[in-house]
Amino acid sequence: MFSEVKEGTTRILVPKQPTKSIFYNPKMELCRDIDIAGVAAFVSSLPSQPLTYIDALAGTGVRGIRVAKEVGLSVAINDRSKPAYELINRNIELNELEESTKAYNENANVLLLQNNYDLVDVDPFGSPVPFLDAACKSVKKLLLVTATDTAPLCGAHSGGLRKYDAKPLNTEYHTEMATRILLGRVTRDLCKYDRAIQPLLSYSRAHFIRIIARVEKGAKKADDSMKRLGFIAHCFSCGNRFAFSCSDMLELKVKKKCEVCDAKIRIAGPLYIEAIKEKRFCEQVHEELGKRELGKKKEAMKIVATCVNELDIPFYYEHHAICKALKIPPSSLSFLLDALRSSGFSASRTHFSDTAFKTDARIDEIKDILNLKE
């Protein structure tokens, strides 16, 4: 019925066949590897003190057990499913973590509302929205959130406005838009409890979005975090795009037509428009990844290394898509980045796509440089 797998230095019993009551996703090992390094980096930045961590929607308990074993925190692991709860207890015993780790068989929202934890991890199957309010009320220092309902977040399907109180646009940079819409929703939910978000590492893979964010207390900090929300205007005619603040929207300072081609622009948001990562934290996570035994080490290090140097611009450009529109063959991405920098612009790769780039150049300026290099 169960087989044993290894993630990091942790052994876990998982169902041999998927079941409705016990969920284990081997594809999320990459995310869990980054989490271990991220939690370790965060904890190392704090004065030595006992910290509590909760894996609120645990399945087999793999993430929480890894945090207890590989980072050394006091951990609560919860799942509403009775079979999952029983398996979590077996996995706690398998790793000899009875003194530091406790399993719960509760409604996640009830458990979070009744207790405060230093680190709160919400990793649901689908949308985290039903658990965000309780998580934001419970958390004291670090909030970790996963979303796997990428279609409504990206604008591919309806539901973004209904679930996340934000309108997405289905653009070529939809994965970043989804990440920033999720951050915007978390920002607003935290502010209800006079808490502010400070994103430390936010990234996306094909089937999920993950954010790791420091939480700070205080009404003033909460108000300041709300100022980091805004909108993105996009022209589907020429590809021009730009971000603007919520205050600009309220004061009607936003142009309705594209300044490049004069076509009508469309608006996405509200979403988080400032930095979605902290460079020094990403460097520390990269160092932690490098010294640990991890199954997805190479891929994890590549993602985090790219995040370190990624420009804090709230969208990116797909190199091949622009070249196709111009009817020219794409040069190497490195060549284009060098050309942009030589022209006085900032430019970087992005972890969101291997064929995309970020720059402060406008779309017509990018096209001019590509045409000149052709």
C-alpha positions in Angstrom: 0.0 0.0 0.0 2.9 2.4 0.8 6.4 2.8 -0.6 9.3 4.7 0.8 10.8 7.7 -1.0 13.6 10.0 -0.2 13.6 13.8 -0.5 16.7 15.7 0.8 17.8 13.7 3.8 14.3 12.7 4.8 12.5 9.4 4.3 8.7 9.5 3.6 6.1 6.8 3.2 3.8 7.6 0.3 0.8 5.8 -1.3 1.9 3.4 -4.1 -1.2 4.5 -6.0 -2.7 8.0 -5.8 -5.7 8.2 -3.4 -8.4 10.9 -2.8 -7.5 11.0 0.9 -3.7 11.1 0.9 -2.0 13.5 -1.6 1.6 13.4 -2.6 3.0 15.2 -5.6 6.5 14.2 -6.6 6.6 17.1 -9.1 6.7 19.5 -6.2 10.0 18.2 -4.9 11.7 21.1 -6.6 9.5 23.5 -4.7 10.2 21.7 -1.4 14.0 21.8 -2.0 13.8 25.5 -2.5 11.6 25.8 0.6 14.1 24.0 2.8 16.9 26.4 1.6 14.6 29.4 2.0 13.4 28.6 5.5 17.0 27.8 6.6 18.2 31.2 5.1 15.4 33.0 6.8 16.0 31.4 10.2 19.7 32.1 10.0 19.0 35.8 9.7 17.1 35.9 13.0 18.5 35.9 16.6 18.7 32.4 18.0 15.3 31.6 19.3 12.7 28.8 19.2 10.5 29.1 16.1 7.2 27.4 15.2 6.2 26.3 11.7 2.9 24.9 10.4 2.3 22.9 7.3 -1.4 23.5 7.3 -2.4 21.3 4.3 0.1 18.5 4.6 -1.0 15.4 2.7 1.8 12.9 3.6 3.5 15.6 5.7 6.6 15.6 3.5 7.2 19.4 3.6 6.7 19.8 7.3 8.7 16.7 8.2 11.6 18.0 6.0 11.5 21.4 7.7 11.7 19.6 11.1 14.5 17.2 10.1 16.5 19.4 7.7 16.1 22.8 9.3 15.4 21.8 12.9 12.2 23.8 13.7 9.3 22.9 16.0 6.7 21.8 13.5 2.9 21.4 13.4 1.6 19.2 10.5 -2.1 19.2 9.7 -4.4 17.5 7.3 -8.2 17.1 7.6 -8.1 13.6 6.1 -7.9 10.9 8.8 -5.9 8.5 6.6 -3.4 11.4 5.8 -3.2 12.2 9.5 -2.4 8.6 10.4 0.3 8.5 7.7 1.8 11.8 8.9 2.2 10.2 12.3 3.9 7.2 10.7 6.3 9.5 8.9 7.1 11.4 12.0 8.0 8.1 13.7 10.0 7.0 10.6 12.2 10.1 10.9 12.4 10.0 14.8 10.8 13.5 15.1 8.3 12.8 17.9 9.9 15.5 20.2 9.8 18.3 17.7 6.8 17.5 15.5 3.1 17.2 16.2 0.4 16.0 13.8 -3.1 17.5 13.7 -6.4 16.2 12.1 -8.2 19.6 12.0 -9.9 22.0 9.6 -6.9 24.1 8.5 -8.7 27.5 8.9 -9.8 26.6 12.5 -6.3 25.6 13.5 -4.8 28.7 12.0 -7.4 31.0 13.6 -6.9 29.4 17.0 -3.0 29.5 17.0 -0.2 31.8 16.0 2.8 30.4 14.3 6.1 32.1 13.3 6.1 30.5 9.9 2.9 29.6 8.1 2.9 27.4 5.0 -0.2 27.1 2.8 0.2 24.6 0.0 -3.3 23.6 -1.2 -4.4 21.6 -4.3 -5.7 24.5 -6.3 -6.3 28.0 -5.0 -5.0 29.2 -1.6 -7.7 31.8 -1.3 -10.0 29.8 1.1 -7.1 29.7 3.5 -5.4 33.1 3.1 -7.4 35.0 5.7 -6.7 32.6 8.4 -3.1 32.2 7.4 -2.6 36.0 7.4 -4.1 36.3 10.9 -2.0 33.4 12.2 1.4 34.2 10.8 4.0 36.2 12.8 7.2 36.2 10.7 7.2 34.3 7.4 4.4 33.3 5.0 4.8 30.7 2.3 2.0 30.3 -0.2 1.4 28.1 -3.3 -1.2 28.4 -6.0 -1.7 25.7 -8.6 -4.8 27.3 -10.2 -2.7 29.1 -12.7 -5.4 29.3 -15.5 -7.6 31.9 -13.7 -4.5 33.7 -12.4 -3.0 34.0 -15.9 -6.2 35.0 -17.6 -6.5 31.8 -19.6 -9.8 31.0 -17.9 -12.3 33.1 -16.0 -12.1 33.3 -12.2 -9.2 35.7 -11.6 -11.5 38.6 -10.6 -13.8 36.3 -8.6 -11.1 34.5 -6.7 -8.3 37.1 -6.5 -10.1 40.4 -6.7 -8.0 41.3 -9.7 -8.3 41.2 -13.5 -5.6 39.3 -15.3 -4.7 39.6 -19.0 -3.6 36.6 -21.1 -0.3 38.1 -22.3 3.0 36.3 -23.1 4.2 37.3 -19.6 1.1 35.7 -18.0 3.1 33.7 -15.5 4.6 36.9 -13.9 1.2 38.6 -14.0 -0.2 35.6 -12.1 2.5 35.7 -9.5 2.0 39.4 -8.9 -1.8 39.0 -8.7 -1.3 36.4 -6.0 1.1 38.7 -4.2 -1.5 41.5 -4.4 -4.2 39.4 -2.9 -1.9 38.3 0.0 -0.9 42.0 0.5 -4.5 43.0 1.0 -5.4 40.1 3.3 -2.4 40.8 5.5 -3.2 44.5 5.7 -6.6 43.7 7.3 -4.5 42.6 10.4 -2.1 45.5 10.3 0.6 43.4 8.8 2.8 44.1 5.8 4.3 41.8 3.2 7.9 41.9 2.1 8.5 39.4 -0.8 11.8 37.5 -0.4 11.5 35.0 -3.2 8.6 34.6 -5.7 8.8 32.3 -8.6 6.8 30.2 -11.0 7.1 26.9 -12.8 4.7 25.3 -15.3 2.1 24.1 -12.8 2.5 26.3 -9.8 3.3 29.7 -8.3 5.2 30.0 -5.0 5.9 33.0 -2.8 8.1 33.2 0.3 7.5 36.5 2.1 8.6 38.2 5.4 5.7 39.5 7.5 6.1 42.8 9.4 3.7 44.2 12.0 2.3 47.7 12.2 -0.4 49.8 10.6 2.1 52.2 9.0 4.0 49.3 7.4 0.7 47.9 6.2 -0.3 51.2 4.6 3.1 51.4 2.9 2.8 47.9 1.5 -0.5 48.9 -0.1 1.3 51.6 -2.0 3.2 48.8 -3.8 0.0 47.7 -5.6 -0.9 49.0 -9.0 -1.9 48.0 -12.5 -0.3 47.0 -15.8 -1.4 48.6 -19.1 -0.9 46.4 -22.2 -1.4 47.2 -25.9 -2.3 44.0 -27.8 -1.6 45.9 -31.1 2.1 46.7 -30.8 3.1 44.9 -27.5 3.8 48.1 -25.5 3.3 47.7 -21.7 3.8 49.8 -18.6 3.0 49.7 -14.9 1.3 52.5 -12.8 0.2 52.9 -9.2 -3.2 52.6 -7.7 -3.2 56.3 -6.9 -2.6 57.1 -10.6 -5.7 55.0 -11.4 -7.8 56.8 -8.8 -6.6 60.2 -10.0 -7.4 59.2 -13.6 -3.8 59.9 -14.8 -3.7 56.8 -17.0 -3.6 57.2 -20.7 -6.4 55.3 -22.5 -4.5 54.9 -25.8 -1.0 53.5 -26.5 1.6 56.2 -26.9 3.5 54.0 -29.4 0.7 53.0 -31.9 -2.4 54.9 -30.6 -4.4 51.7 -30.2 -6.6 51.1 -27.2 -4.8 49.8 -24.1 -6.2 47.2 -21.7 -5.6 47.2 -17.9 -4.7 44.3 -15.6 -4.8 44.4 -11.8 -4.6 45.4 -9.1 -1.4 43.5 -8.6 2.0 43.9 -6.9 4.2 46.1 -9.1 7.4 46.4 -7.0 10.2 43.9 -6.3 9.0 40.4 -5.8 12.3 39.2 -4.4 15.1 40.4 -2.1 18.5 40.0 -3.7 20.4 39.2 -0.6 17.9 36.6 0.5 18.1 34.9 -2.9 21.9 34.8 -2.5 21.6 33.2 0.9 19.1 30.6 -0.5 21.5 29.9 -3.3 24.3 29.3 -0.8 22.0 27.0 1.2 21.0 25.0 -1.9 24.7 24.5 -2.7 25.6 22.9 0.5 22.6 20.6 0.9 21.8 17.1 -0.3 18.8 17.7 -2.6 17.2 15.7 -5.4 16.4 18.8 -7.6 19.5 20.7 -6.6 20.7 21.7 -10.1 17.3 23.0 -11.2 16.7 24.8 -7.9 20.0 26.6 -8.0 19.4 27.7 -11.6 16.0 29.3 -10.7 17.4 31.1 -7.7 20.6 32.2 -9.4 18.4 33.8 -12.2 16.2 35.5 -9.6 19.3 37.1 -7.9 20.1 39.1 -11.1 16.5 39.6 -12.4 15.5 43.2 -12.9 12.6 44.4 -10.7 10.4 45.2 -13.6 6.8 43.8 -13.4 6.7 42.2 -16.8 9.0 40.7 -19.4 9.3 40.3 -23.2 9.4 37.1 -25.2 12.3 37.4 -27.6 11.0 35.0 -30.1 7.6 36.5 -30.2 9.0 40.0 -31.0 11.3 38.6 -33.7 8.3 36.7 -35.2 6.3 39.9 -35.4 9.3 41.6 -37.1 9.7 38.7 -39.4 13.4 38.3 -38.5 15.3 35.3 -37.1 16.0 35.5 -33.4 19.6 36.2 -32.4 20.9 34.7 -29.2 19.4 36.1 -26.0 22.8 37.0 -24.7 23.5 39.0 -27.8 20.2 41.0 -27.4 20.9 41.7 -23.7 24.4 43.0 -24.6 22.8 45.2 -27.4 20.3 46.7 -25.0 22.9 47.5 -22.4 25.2 49.0 -25.1 22.3 51.3 -26.0 22.0 52.5 -22.4 19.2 50.3 -21.1 19.1 47.9 -18.2 18.4 44.3 -19.2 18.4 40.8 -17.6 17.1 37.3 -18.1 14.1 36.2 -16.2 13.4 32.9 -14.4 9.8 32.9 -15.8 11.0 31.9 -19.3 14.3 30.8 -20.8 13.5 32.8 -24.0 12.4 36.0 -22.3 14.1 39.1 -21.0 13.4 42.2 -18.8 14.4 45.7 -19.8 13.4 49.3 -19.2 13.5 49.9 -22.9 10.1 50.4 -24.5 8.8 48.0 -27.2 9.6 50.3 -30.1 13.1 50.8 -28.8 13.5 47.0 -28.5 12.3 46.6 -32.0 14.7 49.3 -33.3 17.6 47.5 -31.7 16.6 44.1 -33.1 16.2 45.6 -36.6 19.6 47.2 -36.4 21.2 44.0 -35.4 19.5 42.1 -38.2 
